[in-house]
Structures are given as structure tokens and as C-alpha cells.
Amino acid sequence: MNDRRQNVLDDDRIGQLMLKLSLPALVGLLVMTMYNVVDTIFVGHYVGSLGIAGLTIVFPAQMLTMAIGQMMGMGGASLISRLIGAGNTRRAEHALGNALTSAVVLSVLVMIAGLSNTDMWLRLMGASETVLPYAREYMSIILLAVPFKTMAMAQSSLIRAEGNARVPMTGMIIGAVLNIILDAIFIILLDMGIRGAALGTLIASLVTVLYFMSYYLSGKSFLKIHTKSLVIEWGILGAILAIGIAAFASLSASSLTVVFINRALATFGGDVAISAYGLLNRIMMFAFLPGIVIAQGLQPILGFNYGAKRYDRVLQAIKIAVIAATTFSIIVFLAVYFAPEVFVRVFTTDGEVIAVGSYAAKRIFFLRYLIGFIIVGSTVFQAMGKAPQAFVTAIARPVLFLLPLVFILPKYWQLDGVWLAFPITDVLTFVLVLVLIIPQIRVFRRLDQENRSQGLTSSS
């Protein structure tokens, strides 16, 4: 049964539509990134370099939380956009409900598993005896925030899938600003140390989830949440997981890779190297930001037009996204690569950490301008529901390339081998995505020509 409610995605002005969807994503993610930066600054200046090392050790666990949120959010978003484009709004609402239910169940299971033996997990993630107390303090509270952080991430993608980028932006701003304020109160005024940073994240994540739920419950959303849509329907859940598993595999694999990176850093560089890597992780968020923002604007447009079989608009959207993402990635690369010490000094006054971080940045960011194309290329397959390609492009960077290189290169170049694994991974991933996307572009061109030969256009 088709339901052709007018949707904001049904717009011929691809460039303007992408700008409309990407700008709110940029603002929201920029604020979120600033929160992560400010959070680390607070810990670096008021707790010290061991506090930053504690954050770095716990980061893989947080990535696993993100992986579940991305799996249900991006998998659900891909399906929802395609169903809206095909006019099947009722089934899109079932997809929304199933994604939300699954996100809650999976995140609660992760929280319980993490709380069952926190020290064991932290030691597995590479915590030394000096860093362990800091990591334990942070993780014992951050695990309680897992259901809320997971839900917030999933809801952000699901709302954006129906063409509303303003609400996810507002939610991210509310969460980030509140988190920064709470960090200042808990860490500086109340002297709660790293525990205060975790408590601020917990409260801010809960508030963000409540804001997103108010959007659906207010009746302003294009898709509605119905009680029956929350009941798992295995066919819908399977379709969500077919695409979402790629996002989960990518982030969970990245989480595992970070564990091995931390262990390699502990072996060849000690706690100082772990602290430096933690700082560079925050800086890398800015390098990834342009590609992520543009990909978030591209995903609903691509899914909608692919579902509606408007292949000329699909091609136009991909072209605009690739050009924009690459341009902005180059700008970010130039800023970080040629002045790394400026960025590292923002987080810490520890001279040894500054020296190691600046040196590592020169190697890690050497080919980081390729990342915009890589992210956009991966998003193309996710948006279209191409599960095999989406899965391969998602896991290639952390599993096929980065993880083996982190194992192999340090044997020959010690600490340098860890840093050099990143640019080599970037170029290998770029080549893989390019090889996979070229045949898909040819398919779109052929389908567009068939539409034109039959007298079909985007407006017909």
C-alpha cells in the first residue's frame, strides 16, 4: 500500500537540498566535536595526562556503544528513506519502531556485560596499573549512559532519514552544551575529576533522548511511533541489519583496533604515547567531520531518489557530495598537518606529550585528505541498501588494513610503525572504495539512459 504524503526530500534542487540537510548536521556535529575537545581539555588541565590516558583506554567501549547506535540508526535510516521514496510510509513507520526497540535491548545488554567485570575489560583494552584507576572511575559511570547514548545516536539518524535535519542538530547542540556546562561544574567547581566528566555525559545523553522522543510524541514528525510498530518484525529487522551491520562492523572493528593500538603504544611508547594518541583522536574528529556531514546530507537524498528510481538525481547527488567532501577534507588536512603543535597544545601543557603528539600528527595526517571521498563512497552503498558493498567498505579500513598494519609495522619501526599504519590504511581504503564505486556509477548511468529512452524524468 502506497502513501504519498509530501516529503521534503521530494525536491529537484539537489544542491540546495543537500545544503539544507548538511548545514544542520555540520552545526550539530561541530558542537558535538567541540564538546569532546572541551571534555578532554578539562580532563587534561584539571586531572592530567593520566586522565587523558584513562579516557583513551575507555574510548573503545564508547565506540561499541556508537556501533550499536549506528547499526540501528543507519540501517533503519537507509530502509526508511527508500520506503518513503517508494511511497510506503506505513512500512517505514514499522522500520522506525523496530530500530528503536532493538537499540534499547542491545544497549542494555552491553551495559550489563560491561558492569559485570569492569577491571577485566579495562585490562584487556590496554590499561596499565597507573592508568587503571582513572579508567575505572570513568567507565563505571559511562556504562550507565550506554542506553541513552545509543538511543540518541540511533534517533538522530532515524529523524534525519525522513528529511528533518533541524531536530537532530538541535538535539546534538542541547546535549553537547549541557555536557560542557556540567563538565565545568563537576570537574572544576566540585573537583570530581574524571568521574565528573562521565557524570556530565550521562545526564546530557538522557536529556538528548528525551528531546528526540518529544519530537515524535508531539505529532510534528513525518513518521509516527505506534505501539505495534515497536514489536519486532523479523523481516523488517533483517532488512535493517542487512545494512546496519556494516556500520556496526566498522565501528566495533575500529573499537577492537583501538584496543590493539593502545596495547602497541603501551609497548613501544608507554603512557605518554597513549595520551598523545588520545589527543590526536580528538583532532581526527575534525578531519572526519566534512565527510560525515556531507554523507549525512547525502544519505536520505540518495535513498529517497533510489527508491523512486530517479537515477539522474542519484548521480547528481553523488557528484556534489564527492566534490564537497574532498574540498573540505583538503582544507582540514592543510590546517592540521602544517601546524599540529598548535592543536596539541590546546589539550595539555605536558611538554613530552606535546612533542610526541606533534610528531605523530605529521604521520597520521599525511593522507587524511582522502577521507572525505572514502566516507561518501561508503555512504552510497548504505543508502541504496547494497549490503555486500556496504559491509566491505565499512570494515576495510579498520579490519583489512589498519589492524594488520598495527601488528606488522611496529616490528620493524617500533612506535613509528603505529603512526605510519594510518596513512597507508587511508590510501588502501581509498583505492578499494574507488574500485567498488566506479561500476555502480556505470549502472546508474545506464539506468538513467533507460529512463530517458522511455520518456521518464525526475518530475514524471
C-alpha positions in Angstrom: 0.0 0.0 0.0 1.5 3.4 -1.0 1.0 6.6 1.0 2.3 9.6 -1.0 2.5 12.2 1.8 4.5 15.1 0.5 8.0 14.9 1.9 10.8 17.5 2.0 13.1 15.0 0.1 10.9 15.3 -3.0 12.8 18.3 -4.3 14.5 18.7 -7.7 17.1 21.2 -6.3 19.7 18.6 -5.2 22.4 21.1 -4.3 20.1 23.2 -2.2 18.5 20.2 -0.6 21.9 18.7 0.3 23.0 22.1 1.8 19.7 22.2 3.7 20.3 18.8 5.2 24.1 19.1 5.7 24.3 22.5 7.3 22.3 21.4 10.4 24.4 18.3 10.6 27.5 20.4 10.4 26.4 22.6 13.3 25.3 19.7 15.4 28.4 17.6 14.8 30.7 20.6 15.2 29.2 21.3 18.6 29.5 17.6 19.5 33.1 17.6 18.4 33.7 20.7 20.4 32.2 19.0 23.4 34.7 16.1 23.0 37.5 18.6 22.7 36.4 20.7 25.7 35.9 17.5 27.7 39.4 16.4 27.0 40.8 19.9 27.7 39.1 19.9 31.2 40.5 16.4 31.9 43.9 17.3 30.6 44.3 20.5 32.6 42.5 19.6 35.8 43.2 15.8 36.0 46.4 15.5 34.0 47.9 13.3 31.3 46.9 10.1 33.1 43.3 11.2 33.0 43.6 11.6 29.2 45.1 8.2 29.0 42.1 6.9 31.0 39.7 8.5 28.5 41.7 6.9 25.7 41.6 3.4 27.2 37.8 3.7 27.7 37.2 5.0 24.1 36.9 1.5 22.5 34.0 0.8 24.8 32.3 4.1 23.8 32.9 3.1 20.2 31.0 -0.1 20.7 28.1 2.0 22.0 28.3 4.1 18.9 28.4 1.0 16.8 25.0 -0.2 18.1 23.5 3.2 17.7 24.9 3.5 14.1 23.8 -0.1 13.3 20.1 0.6 14.2 20.2 4.3 13.1 21.9 4.0 9.7 20.3 0.6 8.9 16.9 2.0 9.8 17.6 5.3 8.1 18.5 3.6 4.8 15.4 1.5 4.8 13.1 4.4 5.9 14.4 6.7 3.1 13.9 4.1 0.5 10.4 3.2 1.7 9.4 6.9 1.8 10.7 7.3 -1.7 8.6 4.3 -2.8 5.5 5.7 -1.1 5.3 3.0 1.6 5.0 5.3 4.7 3.3 2.7 6.9 6.1 0.2 6.5 8.6 3.0 7.1 6.9 3.5 10.5 7.3 -0.1 11.3 11.0 0.2 10.4 11.3 3.2 12.8 9.7 1.3 15.7 11.8 -1.8 15.2 15.0 0.2 15.1 14.2 1.9 18.3 13.3 -1.3 20.2 16.4 -3.1 19.0 18.7 -0.2 20.0 17.3 -0.3 23.6 17.6 -4.0 24.0 21.1 -4.3 22.6 22.5 -1.3 24.6 21.1 -2.6 27.9 22.8 -5.9 27.3 26.1 -4.1 26.6 25.7 -2.1 29.8 25.1 -5.2 31.9 28.1 -7.0 30.4 30.4 -4.1 31.0 29.3 -3.6 34.6 29.8 -7.3 35.4 33.6 -7.1 35.4 34.9 -3.6 34.6 38.5 -4.1 35.6 38.8 -7.2 33.3 37.6 -5.2 30.3 39.9 -2.3 31.1 43.0 -4.5 31.3 42.0 -6.2 28.0 41.8 -2.7 26.5 45.4 -2.0 27.5 45.1 -0.2 30.9 48.4 -0.1 32.8 48.3 -0.2 36.6 48.9 3.6 36.7 46.1 4.4 34.3 43.6 1.8 35.6 42.2 3.8 38.5 41.4 6.7 36.2 39.8 4.5 33.5 37.8 2.6 36.2 36.4 5.8 37.6 35.3 7.0 34.2 34.0 3.7 32.8 31.9 2.7 35.9 29.7 5.7 35.3 29.9 5.9 31.5 28.5 2.4 31.2 25.2 3.7 32.8 25.0 6.2 29.9 25.2 3.5 27.3 21.4 3.1 26.6 21.0 6.8 26.4 24.0 7.4 24.1 22.9 4.6 21.9 19.3 5.8 21.6 20.4 9.4 20.9 22.7 8.3 18.1 20.0 6.0 16.6 17.3 8.6 16.9 19.5 11.3 15.2 19.9 9.1 12.0 16.2 8.0 12.0 14.9 11.5 12.2 17.3 12.7 9.5 16.0 9.9 7.3 12.6 11.5 7.0 14.2 14.7 5.8 14.4 16.6 9.1 17.9 17.7 9.8 17.0 20.6 12.2 15.8 18.3 15.1 19.0 16.1 15.2 21.1 19.3 15.1 19.2 20.8 18.0 19.4 17.6 20.0 23.1 17.4 19.5 23.6 21.0 20.5 21.5 20.6 23.6 23.4 17.5 24.6 26.9 19.0 23.9 26.3 22.4 25.5 24.7 20.8 28.6 27.7 18.4 28.8 30.2 21.2 28.6 28.4 23.1 31.4 28.1 20.0 33.6 31.8 19.3 33.0 32.8 22.7 34.2 30.6 22.3 37.3 31.6 18.7 38.2 35.3 18.9 37.2 36.2 22.4 38.2 33.8 23.6 40.8 33.0 20.3 42.6 36.5 18.9 41.9 35.1 15.5 40.9 37.9 14.8 38.5 37.4 12.2 35.7 34.2 10.9 37.4 32.6 14.4 36.8 33.3 14.1 33.1 31.4 10.8 33.0 28.5 12.0 35.1 28.1 15.0 32.7 27.9 12.7 29.7 25.3 10.5 31.5 23.0 13.4 32.3 23.4 15.1 28.9 22.7 11.9 27.0 19.5 11.3 28.9 18.3 14.9 28.2 19.1 14.4 24.4 17.0 11.2 24.3 14.1 12.9 26.0 14.2 15.8 23.5 14.2 13.4 20.5 11.3 11.4 22.0 9.3 14.7 22.4 9.7 15.3 18.7 7.9 12.0 17.9 5.3 12.3 20.7 4.4 15.9 19.8 3.0 14.8 16.4 5.3 17.0 14.4 7.3 14.2 12.9 6.6 12.9 9.4 6.7 9.3 10.7 4.8 8.4 13.8 5.6 5.9 16.5 2.9 3.3 17.0 2.8 0.7 19.8 2.5 -2.1 17.3 5.5 -0.9 15.3 7.7 -1.3 18.4 7.1 -5.1 18.3 9.9 -6.8 16.4 9.0 -7.9 12.9 11.8 -10.2 11.7 11.5 -9.3 8.1 12.0 -5.6 8.8 14.7 -6.2 11.4 16.5 -8.3 8.9 16.4 -5.5 6.3 17.7 -3.0 8.9 20.5 -5.3 10.0 21.5 -6.1 6.3 22.7 -2.5 6.0 23.2 -1.6 9.6 25.6 -4.5 10.3 28.1 -2.7 8.1 28.1 0.3 10.4 28.3 -1.9 13.4 31.1 -4.0 12.0 33.0 -0.8 11.1 32.8 0.8 14.5 33.1 -2.3 16.5 36.1 -3.3 14.4 37.5 0.2 15.0 36.9 -0.3 18.7 38.9 -3.5 18.6 41.6 -1.9 16.5 42.0 0.9 19.1 42.5 -1.7 21.8 45.4 -3.2 19.8 46.7 0.3 19.0 46.7 1.2 22.7 48.5 -2.0 23.6 51.1 -1.4 20.9 51.5 2.2 22.1 51.9 0.9 25.7 54.7 -1.4 24.5 56.6 1.0 22.3 55.8 4.4 23.8 54.2 4.0 27.2 51.5 6.1 28.8 52.8 9.2 27.1 52.2 7.7 23.7 48.7 6.6 24.7 47.9 10.2 26.0 49.2 11.6 22.7 47.1 9.3 20.7 44.0 10.2 22.8 44.6 13.9 21.9 45.1 13.1 18.2 41.8 11.1 18.2 40.0 14.3 19.2 41.8 16.2 16.5 41.0 13.5 13.9 37.3 14.1 14.6 37.7 17.4 12.8 39.3 15.6 9.8 36.4 13.2 9.6 33.8 15.9 10.1 33.4 17.2 6.5 32.9 13.7 5.0 30.5 12.7 7.8 28.4 15.9 7.5 28.1 15.7 3.7 27.4 11.9 3.9 24.6 12.6 6.4 23.1 15.1 3.9 23.5 12.6 1.1 22.0 9.5 2.7 18.3 10.5 2.8 18.5 12.2 -0.7 20.2 9.2 -2.2 17.8 6.6 -0.5 14.7 8.6 -1.5 15.7 9.0 -5.1 17.0 5.5 -5.5 13.7 4.2 -4.1 11.8 6.5 -6.5 14.1 5.3 -9.4 15.2 8.8 -10.2 18.7 7.9 -11.2 19.7 11.3 -12.7 19.2 12.8 -9.3 21.2 10.0 -7.7 24.1 10.7 -10.0 23.9 14.5 -9.4 23.8 14.0 -5.6 26.9 11.7 -5.6 28.9 14.1 -7.7 28.1 17.1 -5.5 28.8 15.1 -2.3 32.2 13.8 -3.6 33.4 17.3 -4.7 32.3 19.0 -1.5 33.6 16.3 0.9 37.0 16.2 -0.9 37.4 20.0 -0.9 36.7 20.4 2.8 38.8 17.4 3.7 41.8 19.1 2.0 41.2 22.3 3.9 41.1 20.4 7.3 44.2 18.5 6.3 46.2 21.6 5.5 45.3 23.2 8.8 46.3 20.2 11.0 49.3 18.9 9.0 51.2 22.1 8.9 50.6 23.3 12.5 50.0 20.2 14.6 51.6 21.6 17.7 49.1 24.4 17.9 46.2 21.9 18.1 48.0 19.6 20.6 48.8 22.4 23.0 45.1 23.2 23.3 44.7 20.0 25.3 47.8 19.8 27.5 50.9 21.7 28.8 52.9 18.4 29.2 56.0 19.0 27.1 56.6 15.3 26.4 53.0 14.7 25.3 53.1 17.8 23.1 56.3 16.6 21.4 55.1 13.0 20.8 51.6 14.2 19.7 53.0 16.8 17.2 55.5 14.2 15.7 52.7 11.6 15.4 50.3 14.0 13.8 52.7 14.6 10.9 52.5 10.9 10.1 48.9 10.1 10.9 47.5 13.1 8.8 49.8 12.6 5.8 47.0 11.3 3.5 44.0 12.2 5.6 42.5 14.4 2.8 41.4 11.2 1.1 38.9 10.5 4.0 36.1 12.7 2.5 35.8 10.5 -0.6 36.0 7.3 1.5 33.1 8.3 3.7 30.9 9.5 0.9 31.7 6.4 -1.2 30.7 4.1 1.7 27.5 6.0 2.3 26.4 5.4 -1.3 26.2 1.7 -0.7 24.5 2.1 2.7 21.8 4.5 1.3 21.0 2.1 -1.6 20.7 -1.0 0.6 23.7 -2.7 -1.2 24.6 -4.9 1.8 27.8 -6.6 0.5 29.5 -3.5 -0.8 28.4 -1.5 2.4 29.9 -4.2 4.6 33.2 -4.4 2.7 33.7 -0.7 2.6 32.8 -0.4 6.3 35.2 -3.0 7.6 38.0 -2.5 5.1 39.7 0.4 6.9 39.8 -1.0 10.5 40.0 -4.8 9.8 41.5 -5.4 6.4 44.1 -2.7 6.6 44.7 -0.8 9.9 44.7 -3.8 12.3 47.2 -5.9 10.3 49.4 -2.9 9.8 49.4 -2.1 13.5 50.5 -5.7 14.1 53.2 -5.8 11.4 54.8 -2.3 11.1 55.9 -1.8 14.8 58.0 -5.0 14.5 60.2 -3.0 12.0 59.8 0.6 13.0 58.6 0.4 16.7 56.4 3.4 17.6 56.8 4.9 14.1 55.2 1.8 12.8 52.0 2.5 14.7 51.8 6.1 13.3 52.6 5.1 9.7 49.8 2.5 9.7 47.3 5.3 9.4 48.3 6.9 6.1 48.9 3.5 4.5 45.4 2.5 5.6 44.0 5.7 4.1 45.4 5.1 0.6 44.5 1.4 0.6 40.9 2.2 1.6 40.6 4.9 -1.0 41.6 2.5 -3.8 39.1 -0.1 -2.6 36.2 2.3 -2.4 37.1 3.7 -5.9 37.2 0.2 -7.4 33.8 -0.6 -6.0 32.0 2.6 -6.7 33.0 3.0 -10.4 30.9 0.0 -11.6 28.0 1.3 -9.5 28.2 4.7 -11.2 28.1 3.0 -14.6 25.0 1.1 -13.5 23.3 4.4 -12.5 24.2 6.0 -15.9 22.8 3.0 -17.8 19.5 3.1 -15.8 19.2 6.8 -16.3 19.6 6.4 -20.0 16.9 3.7 -20.0 14.6 6.1 -18.1 15.3 8.8 -20.7 14.7 6.5 -23.6 11.3 5.6 -22.1 10.5 9.3 -21.6 10.8 9.2 -17.8 12.3 12.1 -15.9 12.6 13.1 -12.2 9.5 15.1 -12.4 7.3 12.5 -14.1 
